Amino acid sequence: MEEKINAKAVKDFFDQRAENWDKEVHHQPAKIRHLLSFLDLPPSARVLDVGSGTGVLVPYLKEKLTGEGTIIELDPSSSMIEIARRKWGEEGIEYFEAEIEEFSYDKKFNCIICYSSFPHFKDKKRAVQNMFNLLTEGGLVAVLHSEGRDRINQHHQTQMVGFDHLPPIASLALLFQEVGFTPIHQEDSEDYYLLIGKKVVDFSD
Ligand SMILES: C[S@@+](CC[C@H](N)C(=O)[O-])C[C@H]1O[C@@H](n2cnc3c(N)ncnc32)[C@H](O)[C@@H]1O
């Protein structure tokens, strides 16, 4: 897996784009709902939204977290986090300016979602390992995109983030397994790229 990513350049890139992000980047609600339907989130789940940007997932997560659920928005771009906070406020939501590779939290998560963000992580193995540590037993991790891999990689090629590649789904599934996840759903089609892994702990020994 390619690791030439300059985290500072990625942060600068997203900081500069943050203010216009919601005007320029359009998401299809039906596709987001379809992707989240694989996660079966209980109403009181604690969910980590990695590479949250301006908080595009927040309203969709709130549809599901009708109980005492909490959303944690995580992004190294201070401008993205500032906009997310301005848009969505503090009720049931916490905000952190950090990279997933370094992030720690005092409680475990039921679910960790990387929506349109995984290609930008500078150290993908470390990111997946840390997400494993941050999850409860039985918790789910999801790498989700509303387009297939070819289109996403073509799009990144034309941007400054040209090194930020999405790996073939089989390579990512292998990395998940190396770290300890059981892949429970994987798809790379024209419309979606999704990999969902479960933290299954084996007590048989
Ligand atoms: C393409 S944007 C997607 C934002 C949002 N999820 C959306 O779909 O609108 C990718 C986001 O990932 C963030 N990011 C980059 N490297 C990261 C890392 N190591 N850990 C967490 N987030 C990261 C960027 O700052 C950026 O906001």
The ligand as a Tripos MOL2 file, in Angstrom:
@<TRIPOS>MOLECULE
LIG
   27    29     1     0     0
SMALL
NO_CHARGES

@<TRIPOS>ATOM
      1 C1        -12.4990   14.0600    1.2730 C.3       1 LIG1
      2 S1        -12.6280   14.7120    2.8920 S.3       1 LIG1
      3 C2        -14.1500   13.9680    3.4440 C.3       1 LIG1
      4 C3        -14.8370   14.7660    4.5070 C.3       1 LIG1
      5 C4        -16.2280   14.2380    4.8760 C.3       1 LIG1
      6 N1        -16.1720   12.8940    5.4210 N.3       1 LIG1
      7 C5        -17.1310   14.3050    3.6790 C.2       1 LIG1
      8 O1        -17.4250   13.2410    3.1070 O.co2     1 LIG1
      9 O2        -17.5550   15.4040    3.3100 O.co2     1 LIG1
     10 C6        -11.3840   13.7950    3.7880 C.3       1 LIG1
     11 C7        -11.1830   14.2620    5.2060 C.3       1 LIG1
     12 O3        -10.2440   13.3740    5.8380 O.3       1 LIG1
     13 C8         -9.4400   14.1450    6.7000 C.3       1 LIG1
     14 N2         -8.1800   13.4270    7.0130 N.ar      1 LIG1
     15 C9         -7.0210   13.4250    6.3170 C.ar      1 LIG1
     16 N3         -6.0940   12.6910    6.9480 N.ar      1 LIG1
     17 C10        -6.6700   12.2130    8.0890 C.ar      1 LIG1
     18 C11        -6.2010   11.4060    9.1630 C.ar      1 LIG1
     19 N4         -4.9580   10.9260    9.1880 N.pl3     1 LIG1
     20 N5         -7.0600   11.1150   10.1750 N.ar      1 LIG1
     21 C12        -8.3450   11.5850   10.1290 C.ar      1 LIG1
     22 N6         -8.8380   12.3550    9.1260 N.ar      1 LIG1
     23 C13        -8.0120   12.6600    8.1120 C.ar      1 LIG1
     24 C14        -9.2200   15.4410    5.9310 C.3       1 LIG1
     25 O4         -8.7820   16.5150    6.7530 O.3       1 LIG1
     26 C15       -10.5880   15.6580    5.2980 C.3       1 LIG1
     27 O5        -11.4190   16.5020    6.0660 O.3       1 LIG1
@<TRIPOS>BOND
     1     1     2 1
     2     2     3 1
     3     2    10 1
     4     3     4 1
     5     4     5 1
     6     5     6 1
     7     5     7 1
     8     7     8 2
     9     7     9 1
    10    10    11 1
    11    11    12 1
    12    11    26 1
    13    12    13 1
    14    13    14 1
    15    13    24 1
    16    14    15 ar
    17    14    23 ar
    18    15    16 ar
    19    16    17 ar
    20    17    18 ar
    21    17    23 ar
    22    18    19 1
    23    18    20 ar
    24    20    21 ar
    25    21    22 ar
    26    22    23 ar
    27    24    25 1
    28    24    26 1
    29    26    27 1
@<TRIPOS>SUBSTRUCTURE
     1 LIG1         1 GROUP 0 **** ****
